[in-house]
Amino acid sequence: MTEPEAAVAIIRTRRQQSILLIRRAEREGDSWSGHWSFPGGWRAAADRDLLCTAIRELEEECGVRLTREQMDRALPYTVARRKVGRFVLVAPFEFHVEEEVATVLNPHEAVEALWVPVGALLDPSRHALRPAPGRPPEMLFPGIELNGMPLWGFTYRLITDWLGLRPKEQPMELAGFEAAERVLEFLLSQGLVLKQAWTDQRTGEQLVKAAAVSGVIPVDRVLTHFSFPERHFPAVNCLEVRSEYVRLAGPAWEEYFIYADHFPLDFQPTNN
């Protein structure tokens, strides 16, 4: 079965070196409701290709009309995760314009447009693990604050990939494991005792790495410690902290668990 397809337009100005982002209207059932994102959307049956999709959606959402000739380069497909349903294959297209252009937003699609300096996105002091709207407060996601709202999730990952801010020089899973090690080291520095070193575990059909510590995980201290920008993890997609466990999702969405006192009963060690 063919995966659903979508496209987004990355518009970068030559003069100001800024990019256009929109904040999506809040709509029930929309996985990206209220998110900061690039203009874009689903491929329509009449679109001859995904570049056509990006150009059409840009005009429909923002009132900005560009041509195929203004497309500078097509970026590799990337995968967007939805709350429910199948993943979406997204084709990003980069356009260059001389300077920032005025937008006329379709209120059914977007409630705000913002030209963001690329330099601000490259500033490491702006990146941090932070709470996200509609998610439990015990879960932190990497992001940047824009006009009081977090830029996080799919668009944040796309931007950091585009700007080369995510790990590339080593296998992504290794970068995720190093991040999980830092969390474990912090727990041990807080007086918890290592009960079980990292081991491969299978829960159902999923293979994860897991460790165990003795004691109750100090949820607030862990969340506060790792929400500072200087402790930002480029290799983390999600950090969830509960009194019974810590769950970390790495850059390839591989998972690492640190359990308080013991592994769950359905965990089985594996040599694979």
ChimeraX attribute file (.defattr): number of C-alpha atoms within 10 A of each C-alpha:
attribute: neighborCount
match mode: 1-to-1
recipient: residues
	/A:1	3
	/A:2	6
	/A:3	10
	/A:4	12
	/A:5	19
	/A:6	24
	/A:7	29
	/A:8	24
	/A:9	28
	/A:10	26
	/A:11	25
	/A:12	23
	/A:13	19
	/A:14	13
	/A:15	10
	/A:16	14
	/A:17	18
	/A:18	20
	/A:19	23
	/A:20	21
	/A:21	23
	/A:22	23
	/A:23	22
	/A:24	24
	/A:25	19
	/A:26	16
	/A:27	12
	/A:28	8
	/A:29	9
	/A:30	14
	/A:31	15
	/A:32	20
	/A:33	16
	/A:34	20
	/A:35	24
	/A:36	25
	/A:37	25
	/A:38	24
	/A:39	28
	/A:40	26
	/A:41	22
	/A:42	18
	/A:43	21
	/A:44	15
	/A:45	8
	/A:46	8
	/A:47	14
	/A:48	10
	/A:49	12
	/A:50	21
	/A:51	22
	/A:52	17
	/A:53	24
	/A:54	29
	/A:55	23
	/A:56	24
	/A:57	25
	/A:58	25
	/A:59	18
	/A:60	18
	/A:61	22
	/A:62	23
	/A:63	16
	/A:64	17
	/A:65	12
	/A:66	18
	/A:67	11
	/A:68	11
	/A:69	7
	/A:70	12
	/A:71	18
	/A:72	15
	/A:73	12
	/A:74	14
	/A:75	13
	/A:76	11
	/A:77	15
	/A:78	16
	/A:79	16
	/A:80	18
	/A:81	14
	/A:82	13
	/A:83	10
	/A:84	9
	/A:85	8
	/A:86	11
	/A:87	14
	/A:88	19
	/A:89	18
	/A:90	22
	/A:91	22
	/A:92	24
	/A:93	22
	/A:94	18
	/A:95	20
	/A:96	17
	/A:97	17
	/A:98	11
	/A:99	13
	/A:100	18
	/A:101	11
	/A:102	10
	/A:103	18
	/A:104	14
	/A:105	19
	/A:106	16
	/A:107	12
	/A:108	11
	/A:109	21
	/A:110	22
	/A:111	15
	/A:112	19
	/A:113	20
	/A:114	16
	/A:115	17
	/A:116	16
	/A:117	15
	/A:118	16
	/A:119	10
	/A:120	13
	/A:121	19
	/A:122	15
	/A:123	10
	/A:124	14
	/A:125	14
	/A:126	16
	/A:127	23
	/A:128	22
	/A:129	27
	/A:130	26
	/A:131	21
	/A:132	19
	/A:133	13
	/A:134	6
	/A:135	10
	/A:136	10
	/A:137	13
	/A:138	17
	/A:139	19
	/A:140	23
	/A:141	24
	/A:142	26
	/A:143	24
	/A:144	23
	/A:145	13
	/A:146	14
	/A:147	9
	/A:148	7
	/A:149	15
	/A:150	20
	/A:151	24
	/A:152	24
	/A:153	20
	/A:154	18
	/A:155	19
	/A:156	20
	/A:157	21
	/A:158	19
	/A:159	20
	/A:160	16
	/A:161	14
	/A:162	15
	/A:163	12
	/A:164	11
	/A:165	15
	/A:166	19
	/A:167	18
	/A:168	11
	/A:169	7
	/A:170	8
	/A:171	11
	/A:172	17
	/A:173	17
	/A:174	14
	/A:175	22
	/A:176	25
	/A:177	22
	/A:178	14
	/A:179	21
	/A:180	29
	/A:181	16
	/A:182	14
	/A:183	20
	/A:184	21
	/A:185	13
	/A:186	16
	/A:187	21
	/A:188	14
	/A:189	10
	/A:190	12
	/A:191	13
	/A:192	20
	/A:193	15
	/A:194	19
	/A:195	15
	/A:196	16
	/A:197	12
	/A:198	19
	/A:199	15
	/A:200	16
	/A:201	22
	/A:202	18
	/A:203	13
	/A:204	9
	/A:205	6
	/A:206	10
	/A:207	18
	/A:208	18
	/A:209	18
	/A:210	23
	/A:211	25
	/A:212	23
	/A:213	24
	/A:214	16
	/A:215	17
	/A:216	16
	/A:217	23
	/A:218	15
	/A:219	16
	/A:220	12
	/A:221	14
	/A:222	20
	/A:223	21
	/A:224	11
	/A:225	15
	/A:226	20
	/A:227	20
	/A:228	15
	/A:229	17
	/A:230	13
	/A:231	14
	/A:232	21
	/A:233	27
	/A:234	20
	/A:235	26
	/A:236	25
	/A:237	25
	/A:238	22
	/A:239	26
	/A:240	19
	/A:241	23
	/A:242	18
	/A:243	14
	/A:244	17
	/A:245	20
	/A:246	25
	/A:247	19
	/A:248	25
	/A:249	21
	/A:250	25
	/A:251	23
	/A:252	14
	/A:253	15
	/A:254	18
	/A:255	23
	/A:256	26
	/A:257	22
	/A:258	28
	/A:259	24
	/A:260	23
	/A:261	20
	/A:262	15
	/A:263	19
	/A:264	10
	/A:265	7
	/A:266	9
	/A:267	16
	/A:268	13
	/A:269	14
	/A:270	11
	/A:271	7
	/A:272	7
